Amino acid sequence: MALSVEERERFLAEPHIGALSVVERPERGPLTVPIWYQYTPGGELWVNTPAGSRKARAIDATGRFSLTVQRTEPTVRYVSVEGPVVRTAPGSHERSWEMTARYLPPEKVADFVEYERTQLGEHVVIYMRPEHWLSADFGPT
């Protein structure tokens, strides 16, 4: 059963691990990688990734990407969005902190943000406007 607009946006706003997909080369299937993401219902979806990563280069080249999130409990549910990149921005301490706090316990945020800064290098924030949606919940109605 497809989710309503409100249900799918609310589900996407939850802190799931996303599977980001982007066409990297025409002769191959899309590059698909797990990623943290941020979304507010009705707004843009954004990811924070190393500036020179394969996914960042592929997104820059194609100008769009897809993201799928799912759960298996209490019912099997998924939401998939695809759309154009609307802007990019240099990564920042604030964006890194926001994203990390979404996924990690409070006592681990500062250490991870420092690790990201010192070990993973410069980041870029990529904003996407969800244009195409797929969703389903396979639980009882």
N, C-alpha and C positions, 0 to 999 in steps of 0.2 A: 504494500500500500504506500503510495507516494505521500510525502509529508506536506503539510500546508506551508505557505511562505513563512509564517511565524515559527512553526516547528523547525523547519530546516535552518532558518537563520539562528534560532536559539541554540540548536544542536551544534552548528558550526562555531558559535561563539564559545562553546565549552573547550577546555584545554586538552584536546586529543592530539596525538602525534599525527601529523599529516603525511601523506605520500604525494610529493610534488612530482609532476611529470612535465617534461618539455622536450620538444623535438630538438635533438642535437645534430643529427645527420639524416638526410633524406633516405639513405639506404638501410637505416636501422630503425628499430622500434624506439619509442621515446626513452630518454634518460629518466628514471624514476628513483627517487631517494626519499628517505624519511626526513622530516623537518618539523621544527617548531614553527608556529604561525600565530598571528593575532587577528581577530576579527570582532567587530562590533556590529550587531544587526543593523542593516540598512546602509552600512558603510563599505569601506574598502578593506580588503584582506592584505596583510603585509607579512613579509618574511625578512629575516636578517641573516645574511650569509657572507662568507668571505668574498671580497671583491673579485678576486681572480679565480674563483671556483668554476668547475665545469658548468654547474647549473646557472651561475650568474652570467657566464659567457653565452650559454645557450639561450637564456631568457633575453639577454640583450640583443642577440641576433634575430630571434623570432618575434619578440615584442608581446609574447603571451605565454601563459602556462596554465596547467590544471592542478588542482589539489583535491584529494579525496581523504575523508576521515571516516572512521567506523568504530563501532563498539559491538560486543557480542552479548553483553549482559545489561539489563535484564532481558532485552530482546536484541536481535540482530538489526542494526540500524546503520545507514550510511548516508553521507552527503558528499556530492562531488560538484565542484565549481570549476569553471574555465572562463578565462577572460583576458582582456588586454592589460598590459602594464600601463598605468596612468602616470607614474612618475617613479623616479629613484632618488635616493638621497644618501649622503655619506652616513655610515653607521655612527651612533653616538652612545655615550655612556647611559643616557636616559632610556634610549630604545633598548639597549642591551639589558639594562636592569628590568625594564617592564616585561620583556619577553622571558627572562630567566625567572622572575618572580611568578610568572604564570605557571611554570612547570616544576620548579624546585621548591622545597621547604625554605622558609625564611632564613634559617641559619646557614644555608648553603649558597644563597644568592651572591653575596659579596665575593666569595672564593671563585665561583664560576665566572662571574663578570671579569675578575682579574685574570683568570686563566684565558678567557676568550681574548682579552686585550693583549696579553703578553705572548701567548702561544699560537693564536689563530690569525693574528694580524688584522689589517684593515677590513672593515665590513661595509656592506652596502645594504640599504633597506629598499626593498622592491615592493611597490604598491600595485595591487591588481583590483580592477573593478569586476566583481562577479557578473558574468553576462549570461552564461548557460549553466543551468542547475540540473542535477539528477539526484533523487533521494528516494529512500524507501525504509520502511520499518516492517520487518517480517514477523512481528509479534501478534498476539491475539488482539482483535479490535473490540 
